[in-house]
Amino acid sequence: MAAADDIRTTGGYEFSKRQIARHKCIDCGVNVIEIGDYCMIASEIWEDQFKLGWDDNMCIACAETRLGRMLKPDELEFGLTPPVKGYPKSELLLSRIRPPVPPKKQRKRRVTNGRR
């Protein structure tokens, strides 16, 4: 694997097929790299609540099922790390890293003397 500084410039981690195959969700068995859910969840959740180690893997859907709620951007400590080469991040993961911006409220125009 490349050094941390190199990862940003090369566009992602480079894992062998064997390394990728080991990244299966411990709850549902889906490969988290192949579906684009490769990230690191805050240790307060991962270790303290889930009682998991750093060699364990879990997809976003199963993590949220265990939590009983959606993950927040600050709980994805390394969510902004580059993806694994050849496997883009999932739309689900991206939506948790950068939640949609709510639309701006339109200001009401004041009507005076029949004109706007």
N, C-alpha and C positions, 0 to 999 in steps of 0.2 A: 504494500500500500504506500502511496506517496506521502510525503511530509505535508503537514497541515497547510503551509503556505502554497505548496504546489497544487493542492486540491482545488483551490479557488481558480487558478489559472488553467488547469487542465479540464475543468468542467465536471468533475465528479470523482468519486472513489472508484478504483478499479479492483473488482473482486473476481476471483476465479469462479467457474461454474460450481465447483465444489463448495466454496465459501457461500455463494448465493443460495445453494440448496439447503444450507443449514439455518437459514433465516425464516423459519416457519412459526406462525402464531401458535403459542402454546394452548390457546383455547379452541380455535377453529381449524388450525392446520394450514391456512393459506400462507403462501410465501409473501412476506411483507415487502421484500425488495421488488418482486415481480408485479405487485399491485401498486407500488409507489408509496407505501406507508412507512418507509424506512426513516426513523427519526429517534430522538431520545426524549423521553418524558421525564419531567422533574423527579428527582430522587425521593422527594416527600411522598409522591404518589407511587412511583415504581417500587421502591424498596419498603417504605413504611406502610403504605396501604395495601399494595398488591403482594408484598413479601417476595418479590422477584429479584433475581441477580442480573448482572450485566451481560450474561450469556443468553438470557431469555429474550424472546421476541414476542410482540403482540401487535396485531393490526389495530388501527384507530377505532374501528367499529367495536371490537371486543373490549378495548380499553374503556371506551365510553359506556358500554354495557355494564362493565364492572363498577365504574364510577357512578352510574345512574344519571349522568349528565354529559354535555359536550365538554371537550377539552378547551381550555382557554389558551390564547397565544403565549402567555407567560409560563404556562405549564409544559410547553414544548421547548425546553432549554436549548436544544440544538436543532430545532426545526428548520432553521435557515441555512443549515449546512448543505453543501452541494449534494445532488442525488448520486446514486450509483450509476456509472456510465452505462448508457443503453436503457435505463429504466427511469423515466421521468417521475416526478412526484405526483401523487394522485390528486385529483380535484378536491377530494375530501380533506386530505392533509393541508393542501394550500388554503382551503377555506377556514381551517382552524388556525393557521399561522397568520393569515391576513383576512380577518372577517370582512364581509362586504360593508362598505361605507353606506350608512343610511342616506336616503335622498335628502337634499336640503329642503327645508320648509320654504314655501313661497310666501313672500310677504304680501299682505293684502294692500292694495293701493287705495289710498284715501280719495274719495270723490268729493270735490268741492265745486259748487256752482254748476253742477251738471257735467263738469269736465274731469278727466282723470289727471 
